[in-house]
Amino acid sequence: MFRKSIATLVLFASLNAAGLAAQPTLEDAIADVGHRWAKVSYQTPEAGREAAFRPLITQAQQLAQAYPGRAEPLIWQAIVLASAAKAEGGLGALSKAKDARDLLLAAERINPAALDGSVYNSLGSLYAKVPGWPLGFGDKKKAKEYFEKALTLNPNGIDPHYFYADLLTDQGEYAKAADHLKRALAAAARPGREDADAGRRQQALNLLEAIRQKHGDQVAGK
């Protein structure tokens, strides 16, 4: 009887330890959100993206709640919200954009360098794309400042160069935009982010080609 009890306790302890070991780490959980985001952003037809983002919004929110005081989950929650706002479009998306901005500002207070400065990539993108006053908080000057901060933290990254190029294109600085797009395309691959990299590279190629077709005289040699 005693031996049977000991065996039961050992089995219980082993199962408990196995269960604890199986718990996903923060890095694993973030990677899962990132892969799901890439699938919706780059592989889901545009008409279905708004609906596809809904469960991901919940997942990202739960992740942030599970790791209070960490910047990384807040950044990803903001990225998902901002992407969902883009998919939704219109004035109804402004509340999501504002929530995303507030999450990014909270993440910045915790660790502005988290995820290679993604706080500033995302803030810059929001300020570049959201309508300005009186409808929204959009501000091209602030967007540029945020992108410059992102490039300081991650000078060779695909995202900061792409997002900055997108803003420069909107402002008619085509030669400078083309230069940043070339740098985005030359960025080293990110381990575990192959799906996101593939989608971003395609965006960079599409934008560079559009600039060359419409403003080829200004980007000769770029």
N, C-alpha and C positions, 0 to 999 in steps of 0.2 A: 504493500500500500504506500509505504514511504517512497519507494523507488518510483512508483507510478506518479506520485505527486511531484517529485523532483523532475521527472521527464515532462510532465505537463507544464511546469513552470519554465523549463528550458525552452520548450516549444513555443510558449506564449511570448517569452522574451525574444526569441528569434524572429517570430512573426512581427512583433512590435518594432524591432530594429529594422526589419526589412521594409516595413511601412514607412518608417521615418526616413529611411534612405531613399525611398521612392518619391518623396516630396520634391516637387520642382524647385530649383533655385530661382532667385530673382532674375538671373541672366537667362535661364531657360524660359521663364514666363514672358520676359520681354521679347525674346527671340520669337516666341509663338505669336505674340501680338504683331510683331514686325512682319512675319511671313503672311499672316492673315491680311494685314494692311496691304502688302504688296499684291496679293492675289486680287483683292477688291479693286485696288487702284489701277492695276495694269492688265489684269486678265478678265475682269468682269465687264460686260457691255455697259456703256454709259447709262442706258436706261434703267439698269438694275442696280447701280451703285448705291443710290440713296438707301434702298431697302437692305442691301448687303452690309452697309455700315452699321445698321442699328444694333445687331448683337455684338459687334466689335466695340461699340461705344460702351456697352454694359461690361464687357470683359475688361476693357482698359480701366474703367472706373473701379471695378472690383480689385484690380491689381494695385492701383494707387492706394486704395483703402487698406490693402493688406500690408503695404510697406510705407507707413507714414514716416515723414522725415527724409525720404529719398527723392532725389530730383528726377531720376530716370523714369519711374512710372508716371510722374506728372507730365513729363515731356511727351511720352507716348500717348497719354490720355489727350493731351492738347493736339497732337498730330492727327489723331483719329477724328477728333471733333472738327478740326479745321478742314480735313478732307471731306467729312460728311457735309459740312457747310457748303463747300464748293460743289458737291454733288447735288445738294438741294437747290442752291441758287436762290436768287431773289432776296427781298428784305427779310423773309422768314428765317434766313440762315444767319442773320446778324447776331442773334442771341448765342448761337453755337460759337461763332467767331469771337465774341466777347468773352465767353467762358474759356475758350482756348487761350486767349491772351492772358487772362487772369491766372490760369494754371502755369503758363510759361513764366510769368513774372514771379510766381511763388517758387518755381523751380530755380530761377535765377538767384533768388535769395539763399537757397540751400547750397547750390553748386553750379555756378555759371559755366564751368568747363565740362559738365557732364555730357557724355555721348558726343565728344569732340565738338562741343559748342553748338549742339543742335538747338539749344534755346534760342540762339540768335538767328539761325537759319529760319526757324519757324516764326519768330516774331517779325523778322524782316518780310517774310512772305505774306503774313497777315496785314501788316501795315501797307504793303505794296498793292494788295488786291482788294482790301475792304474799302467801300466808298468813304470819302472824306466827310467832314462836317458839312451839313447838320445831320446827315443820315447815319454816318458811322465814324470810326476813329482812324480811318486810313490817312496815311501821311507818307508821301514818297521820300521826304528828307529823312524821317526817322527810319524808314525801311533801309535806306542806303547806309545809315549809321550802324544799324544792326548787322547788315551783310558784311560791312567792313570789320566788325568785331568777330563775326563768324570766320572770316578769312584769316584773321590774326590767330585764332585758336586752331584752325584747321586749314592751313594755307594750300594744301595739296588735295583737299577733299572734293569729291564730285558734287556734293550738294551745294556748298556755299558758292562754288563757281557757276553752277547752273542757275541758281536762284538770282544771283547778282546779275548774270547775263540777261535773264528774263526782265528784270527791272530796267537795265540799260537799254534793252530793245524798246520797251515802252516809252523811254525817254528820248529815243532817236539816236542814241550813241551806238551805232551799229558796229563800227570797227572795234570798239572796246568790248562790246558784247561778244563779238566773234572770237576775240582773244580769250575771253573767259570760258567760252564754250569749248574751245580747243583744249584748255586746261582741264575742264571737266571730263572730256573724253580721254585725256591722258592719265586720269587719276587711277591709282592702284586699286585693284579689286579688294573688296572688304570681305574677309572670311565670314561665312554665315549670312551674308547679305547679297548673295548672288542674284536673287530674284529682284530685289530693289535696285541693284546696280544695273541690271539689264533694262528695266523700265526707265530709269533715269537717263541712261545712255541713249535710248531711243528718243526720249524727249529732247535731249541736247542735239542729237543729229537732225531731228525734224526742225528745230528752231534755227540751227545753223544753215540748213538748206533753204529755209524760208528767207533768211536774211540775205543769203547769196543771190537768190532769185530776184528779190525785190530791190536790193541795195548793193548789187555787186560792185558798182563803181566805188563804193565807200569801203569795201572790205577786200579789195584786191590783195591777194597773197595771204589772206587770213584763213 
